[in-house]
Amino acid sequence: MSVFRLEAANVVPPAQLHAAFGTAFADYLIGPFSQPLALWPSFLARQAVSLSRSRVALRGSEIVAFALVAPRGPRWRLATMGALPQARGSGAAPALLDELIARASAHGLAELELEVFAQNERALRLYRSRGFAELMPLHGYSLAAGAALPAAGQPPQDVGREAALGWLDAAEAAGCVLPLQVSAPVLASSQLPWQAWQQDSAQLVFVAQDDDVQILSLVDRQPAQQAARALLQSLRAAHPALPWRVPYLQAPQLGGDALLALGCRREPLHQYLMRRPLP
């Protein structure tokens, strides 16, 4: 087994961590990580990563693996974990995960959470072996340019950023389980010019650009998801020609079923939101 030591991620140069991340994810399921160094801080901010709570595995001065951590109230989220190709099978990734579990327990946290692609069998085996269990699937969706949807009915309420963020906080407080990336803290730090609509039990956060519409957050607190459908129909009426993209973060029971019912394509890859209770 290779010899390595674990250190806080904020002690290594940002360029070194960025380079290691790119190498580790060069063969990622959904394509290589290709973000330039100048955008590295904004990437970490979108993931709510705390470098002081994150860890790297070092062999000498070389990063061979890393575990980036995002605090989230009573739990920590493993935002991403990766190993460079030459370190896979060395035990570095399991050591990072074991250290994270022990440290989170020592901090008195209630649980850990993460997202992992269901098709990433190696990572899924590791997480399950450490007590993580699937809480719910998370899917990506798309809608082709020009695809027709039923006509919109009642117009939605266009709300400001603070109202939208407050609505998401209230939804979580009421028991909605949201991936971190679609929750209020991450959207609050987003540099994207997003807007939010509300209707009855649902809220839609999206960005309409020249070439597509990206749905950042769709949450309906009622199982029938009728309000979510109405919001999506209004979105189509406002941007009838643009294709839609929904990242691999949409829970079926919170709006994904509405997307399917209106004819959106569910992408073949999907993630699991997993959690592990701590003693």
Summary of the structure (lengths in Angstrom):
residues: 279
radius of gyration: 19.7
end to end distance: 29.6
largest distance: 63.2
contacts: 884
relative contact order: 0.15
helix: 34%
strand: 34%
